Amino acid sequence: MALERVVVSGNPEVSATGFGAAQIANPLLRDLYLYWADKWHGPYMPTRADIDPLDMPALLPMIYLVDVERQPLRFRFRLVGTRVVSWFGRDMTGQYVEEAQVWRYREVAETGRASYDRLYAPNKQGRHGSYQCLLMPLAGENGSVEMLLGGMQPTPSLI
């Protein structure tokens, strides 16, 4: 269940909804968002080719990549960072996003706008904990959203 949900755009200062990078509570997620926002080419969102893991080694354990499959619309984890795996107690690489979370992925894929959530969900021990989740679109060759770049950080102090 989401505690707080805010949508952000490609503008790192302030989006049309009045939300900016400064409102992302976790500094590592904020850095990830600013990295993604810096890769915009005018009005065109970044592509997977624009994202270089060597540019952000400290962020790699907390990021994940999700393929956007069309007809039917589904979301499959392509890569999951070690910190995310540790938090959930399993590697979701190759698996599809669970039905309960699809709405957030669908919205980012359809609107091309990033999403920032503060969530409360079970961890690998089955106890509930809070975490922050950042999900950003990446364009394919035709300009539509082909992949999602995500970042997740546990934040027990949110509750």
C-alpha positions in Angstrom: 0.0 0.0 0.0 1.4 3.4 -1.0 2.0 5.9 1.8 2.7 8.8 -0.6 2.7 8.9 -4.4 4.1 11.8 -6.4 4.7 12.0 -10.2 7.7 13.9 -11.5 8.7 14.9 -15.0 12.0 15.2 -16.8 12.7 18.6 -15.3 14.9 18.1 -12.2 14.0 21.5 -10.7 10.2 21.4 -10.7 7.6 19.5 -12.7 4.2 20.7 -13.9 2.7 19.3 -10.7 5.1 21.3 -8.5 7.3 18.3 -7.6 11.1 18.4 -8.0 14.2 16.3 -7.3 14.6 18.1 -4.0 11.5 16.3 -2.7 13.0 12.9 -3.2 13.9 12.0 0.4 16.7 9.6 -0.2 19.9 11.2 -1.5 20.9 8.2 -3.6 17.5 8.0 -5.3 17.7 11.8 -5.9 21.1 11.2 -7.5 19.6 8.5 -9.7 16.7 10.8 -10.7 19.1 13.7 -11.5 21.3 11.4 -13.6 18.2 10.3 -15.6 17.0 13.8 -16.0 20.4 14.9 -17.2 20.1 12.4 -20.1 17.1 14.1 -21.6 17.7 15.4 -25.2 15.4 18.4 -25.3 11.9 17.1 -25.3 13.1 13.5 -25.8 13.4 11.1 -22.9 16.6 9.1 -22.4 17.0 5.7 -24.0 18.7 2.6 -22.5 21.8 3.4 -24.5 22.0 6.8 -22.7 22.4 5.0 -19.3 25.9 3.9 -18.6 26.3 1.8 -15.4 30.0 2.9 -15.2 28.6 6.5 -14.5 26.9 5.3 -11.3 28.7 2.4 -9.6 27.5 3.4 -6.1 23.9 3.2 -7.3 24.0 -0.2 -9.0 23.0 -2.3 -6.0 19.7 -0.3 -5.7 18.6 -0.1 -9.3 16.6 -2.4 -11.6 15.6 -2.5 -15.2 12.2 -3.6 -16.4 11.3 -4.5 -20.0 8.0 -3.1 -21.2 6.2 -5.8 -23.3 3.3 -4.8 -25.4 0.2 -6.8 -26.5 -0.5 -7.7 -23.9 1.1 -5.0 -21.7 3.4 -6.7 -19.2 6.5 -5.8 -17.3 9.5 -8.2 -16.9 12.5 -7.6 -14.7 15.6 -7.6 -16.9 18.1 -6.8 -14.1 17.8 -6.4 -10.3 20.5 -4.9 -8.1 21.9 -6.9 -5.2 20.4 -4.6 -2.5 16.9 -5.0 -4.0 17.5 -8.8 -4.1 18.6 -8.7 -0.4 15.7 -6.6 0.7 13.1 -8.9 -0.9 15.0 -12.1 -0.3 14.8 -13.3 -3.9 16.2 -12.4 -7.3 13.3 -11.3 -9.6 15.4 -11.2 -12.8 13.3 -12.7 -15.6 10.1 -12.6 -13.6 7.0 -10.5 -14.3 5.9 -7.6 -12.1 3.3 -8.8 -9.6 -0.3 -7.8 -10.4 -0.6 -5.6 -7.3 2.2 -3.3 -8.6 1.4 -3.2 -12.3 -0.6 0.0 -12.1 2.5 2.0 -11.2 4.5 0.5 -14.1 1.6 0.9 -16.5 1.3 4.6 -15.7 5.0 5.4 -16.2 5.0 3.4 -19.5 1.9 5.2 -20.8 2.6 8.7 -19.7 6.4 8.8 -20.0 6.7 10.5 -16.6 8.7 9.3 -13.7 7.0 8.1 -10.5 8.3 8.3 -6.9 6.5 6.3 -4.2 6.9 5.7 -0.5 5.6 2.2 0.0 5.0 -0.1 2.9 5.4 -3.8 2.0 6.7 -7.1 3.4 10.4 -7.8 3.3 12.1 -11.2 3.1 11.3 -12.0 6.7 7.6 -11.4 6.0 7.6 -8.3 8.3 6.4 -5.0 6.8 8.8 -2.2 6.2 8.9 1.0 4.3 10.9 1.8 1.2 11.1 4.5 -1.5 10.8 3.6 -5.1 11.7 5.7 -8.1 10.6 4.5 -11.6 11.7 6.3 -14.8 10.9 5.7 -18.4 13.5 4.9 -21.1 12.5 5.3 -24.8 13.0 2.8 -27.5 14.0 3.5 -31.1 10.4 4.6 -32.0 10.3 7.0 -29.1 7.8 5.1 -27.0 8.6 3.8 -23.6 10.5 0.5 -24.0 12.1 0.0 -20.6 11.9 1.4 -17.1 14.8 2.3 -14.9 14.0 1.9 -11.2 15.6 2.5 -7.9 14.6 1.2 -4.5 15.8 2.1 -1.1 14.5 0.7 2.3 13.7 3.5 4.7 12.5 2.3 8.1 12.3 5.8 9.4 9.4 6.7 7.1 6.9 5.1 9.4 
